[in-house]
Amino acid sequence: MGEEAAYTFDDLSVVMGAYNEEEAIERVLEDIDRVTDGRAEVVVVDSSTDRTPEIAREHGARVIEQEPQGYGVAVREALLSATRPVVVTTDCDDTYPMEALPRFLDLINEGYDVVSGDRLYHGADAMPGLNRLGNHLFALLASALLGERVHDTTTGMRAYRREVIRRIDWTENTGLSAELLIRPLARGYRVREEPIEYRERAGETTLDPLQGGLDIARSILAVSIQERLRPK
């Protein structure tokens, strides 16, 4: 960043999409508050029918309610609604370690444009076996198409410089998490995959692993081809 001042927690937005996560979201928000000393902006885009939005508001989050339209629609809205220069995505199910936020911010200050949490580095033993296998296959597919090795294409925890988010048109829904890694890599942004621990989720998942997996694989293929054909 040259002579620019280093980013601090006052420059950080933590954003997430939520759908019926009342069992876990309070812990996630408490962890963000604890790790950042309450200084980070928190944005939750919510489509829930349970108490998720009420809990989020009680903990100081800015809640944007929308009709259920899928993972990517919610997360894209959350990303674009962030007002601070560094934006971190996470999930509301308590699987991601908010303790990694200071490390992610340090790496952005070192000059990276995107810092992507690599759940598979430590084995991701808390992840269901079928999901873990699928994520390894997604990474191999993306690596072959991009011509460089990537390790975890579908992680939900990443840090971005906000200008990266604003400069790219995001098109995917179920496959948005893969798109959020592939397009910056293909366009030459500095991307760092950083190992993180991954915990067993709290509450029930709403994603069909087979249909979701097919949708993600299609997104990886489509986005990679689009980026190869994109005028330089």
N, C-alpha and C positions, 0 to 999 in steps of 0.2 A: 503493500500500500504506500510505499515511499514515505513522504513526510506527513501523510494524513494521520489524524489521530486514530488510535485503535478503537474498534467497536467494543462496546460494553453491553451489559444486559439491558441498559436503557435504549439500545438500538435494536433490540430483538423482539420479533413477533413469533409466537408459537401458535400454529394453526392446525385445525383438525376438522374432519367431517364426522358426524355422529349419527348413529341410528340405534336407539334403544340400548344405551350403554349406562343405565343408572347404577348398575352394580360396580362399575369400575371408574367412572369419570371423576368422581370426587378424589380418589387416590391420585389420579394423573394430575389433576389441577393442584392438589396440595404439594405434590412433588415439584411441579414447575415453580410454584410460589416459594418453596423452601430453597431450591437450588439457585434461583435467580433473585432471591431476597425481595420477591414481589415486584420486581422492576420490569419484567417482560410483559408486553401486550399479549393477550390470549384471545384468539378468535375461534369460535365454534360455529360451524354451519350445520344445522340440525334439522332432521326430518323425523324425529322420534314421536312415538305415541305414549311414552312413559315419562318419567320425571327428569330425564336428561337435561332439557333446557333450563328447568328451574334450578337444578343443582349447579349447572354451569354459571348461571347469573349470580347465585348466592356466593360463588367463589370469585366474582369479579370479572368473569369472561364476557366478552362481547358476543352475543348470540345472534346469528342470522338464521331465521327459520325459512325453510323452503319445502316444497312438496317432494316426496321421495322420487329421485331420478337416478340414483346409482352413486357408487363410490366416487367416480371421477368428477361428476358434476359438483358434488359437495366439496371435494378437496380443491378443485379449481377455483370455485367461488371463495373458499377460505384463503387460498394463496393470493388471489387478486384483491382481496379485501384488507390484507395486511398493510399497515401504514409505516412500518419501520424498515431500515435498510437491509437487515438480515432476517430471513424468514426460515423457520424450522417447521417442517411437517412432523406430526406424530399421529398415533391412533389413540382412541379413547378406551381401549380394552386393557390397559396396564401391562402391555407386553414389552414396551420400550423403556430403556433406562434414562430418565431425565438427568441423572448424574453425568451423562455424556455431554450435556449442553455446554459446559465451559470448554471442553476439548474441541467441540465443533466450532465454537466461536473463535478459539485460538487459531484453528486451521484456516478459517476465513480471513483472520487478520494476517496470516502468513502469505495470503495471496490466492488461495483457492476460491473458485467461483461456486463450486458445489462440493459439499461434504456428504457422502452417502454412507449410512450405517450398514455395515456388512454383518448380518446375523449369522451367516453360515461359517464364518471364520472359526468360531468357537464350537461349531457343531450343531447349534440350534436344537439341542436335545428336547426342549420344551415344545417344539413344533411337531404336529402330527406327521408321521412318517411319509404319507402320500404327499403332503404339502412340501416337506423337505426335499423329496425326490423331484417334484415338479420344479421347485426353485433352482435346483442344480441344473435341470434340463433347460430352463429358461435362460440361465446364465450362459450355458454352452451355445445355445442358439444365438443369443445376442452377440456373444464373442465372435462367432463365425461370421455373422453379418457385418459387424463393425470392423473386423480385422484387428481387434485388440481385446485383451482378456478383461472381462468383467466378472464379478463374483456373486453379486446379489442384486438382481434387476428389480425385484418387487418389494424391497424394504419400504416401510412406511415412515421411516425417520431419516430425514435429510435436511441439511442447511443450504440455503441459496442466498446469493446476493440478489436483492429484489430486482435489480435491473435485468438479470437473466430471466426471471419469471415474466417480466413485462415485455421482453423482446421476442418471445417465442409464442406462436399460436398453438395452444394445446387442444388436441382433438379427441383424445381417447376417454373412455369411461372406466370400465373394469380394468383396462390395461394402462390407466394413467400413471401408475407408479413406475412401470417400465419406461413409458414415454418420457417421464421426468428425468430419467438417467440417459436414455439413448440420444435424445435431441441435443442436449448440451455437449455430450461426448462427440457426436458427429460434427458439431459446429466449432470444435476446437477450444471450448472452455476448459479451464483447469479443474479437473474433477479428482477428488480423493475418496477412495473407499476406506472407511475407518471401521475396524472391528468393534462390535458392540455385543453385549449380552442380550439374550432374548428370553423372555419369561412366558410361562403358560398364561393364556388369556383368561380374564375374568368374564363370566357370562357366556352366552351362546353365540356362535358365529352365524351370520345370516348369508354367507357366501356358499354357493354350491361348488365344491372343489373341482368337479369334473367340468361343468360348464364354464366356471370361472377360469380354469386352466386353459381351456380351448380359446376363450376370449383373450386371455393374456398372450398366448402364443401368436394368435392372429395379429394382435397389436404390435408385438415385437417385430414380426415380419413386415407388416404394413408400414410402420414408422421407419424402420431401417431402409426399406426401399425408397420411401419418400425422401429421406435425407440423402441417399445416394444420387437421386435424380434432381435434387434441388440445385438451382444455379448457384455457383460459388461467387 
